[in-house]
Amino acid sequence: MLAMRQNVWCWACAFVSTALFTWVFFDVSLVMESLLNVYYMAMAVYGYRSWTQGKDNGRQLSIRFWTPAYHVYALSLVAVLTLMSGYFLSQKTEAAWPYLDSFTTWGAVVTTYMVARKIFENWIYWFVINSVALFLYIERGLYPTALLMMIYLVLVIIGIISWSRQLEPVLSEEAPI
């Protein structure tokens, strides 16, 4: 809710909630989801700094778009990392759904960076990631977390509308990751 309003306090809330989710996911053997939440804690600090100290031509960081080439790079990175970690988890651990777990993790890593840099398309990425995560949580019996994912899917739609209303027509020159 706070991120869609571009409220910097979204990062403090993210830090606290991800600390809790780190433990929950580890407890149900979603190893990559647990590691993802450790990353989220670090990104909460980065996002806070980026939104409070990040400057864009002398102004506060504004919403931007990535070029198609940046998206190809980001999606390729997610695919390669998903295949690598999914294979490792399937061979070396008892992880549940190793490839889907890896996909949601690496997709979220990239997408969280996009949020920290105020890249508009983060909302579309989140829609896909949260949809896959919803399946994982239902399958693992994490029904309250699945309900939270359903709420996040609604918030993604609201985020798209909210950020669309706040747009400045600027194409990002920033390189991804």
C-alpha positions, 0 to 999 in steps of 0.5 A: 500500500505504501509503495504504490503511494511512493511512501518511503515508510514502505521500506521499514514495513518491508524489513519487519515483515520479511524478518518474520517470513524468513522464519515461516518459509524456512519452517515449511522447506521453501528454502529459496523463499526463505533466502529471498526474505533475507535479501528483502531485508537488505533491499529494504535498507537499499530501497529506503536509501534510494528513495530518500537520497537517490536523485534523478537530475537533481530531483527526487527519484521519479517513476521510469520505464525500462527499455525492451533491452533491459527487460530481455536482460532481466528476464534472461537473468531470471531464467538462467538463475531459476534453472541453475538453482532449481536444478541444484535444489532438485538434486541436493535438497528436499526442497518443495517445487524447486523450479517454481520456488527458484523462479519466484525467488529470482523474479522477486530479486529483480523486481524488488530492485525495480521497485527500489529504482521506481521502474514502472513495470515492476507491477507487471512482474509482481503480478506474475510472481505473486500468481506463481507464489499463490500456487506454491503457498496453497500447495504447501498449506500456507493458507493465510500467506496465500490469502495475503498473495491474493491481496497483493494481486489486488494491490498490484492492480491498484499500484499500476493505476496509482503509478500511472497517475503519477507518471512523468514521461521519461524513459529510463537510461539506467542500466538494470541490476 
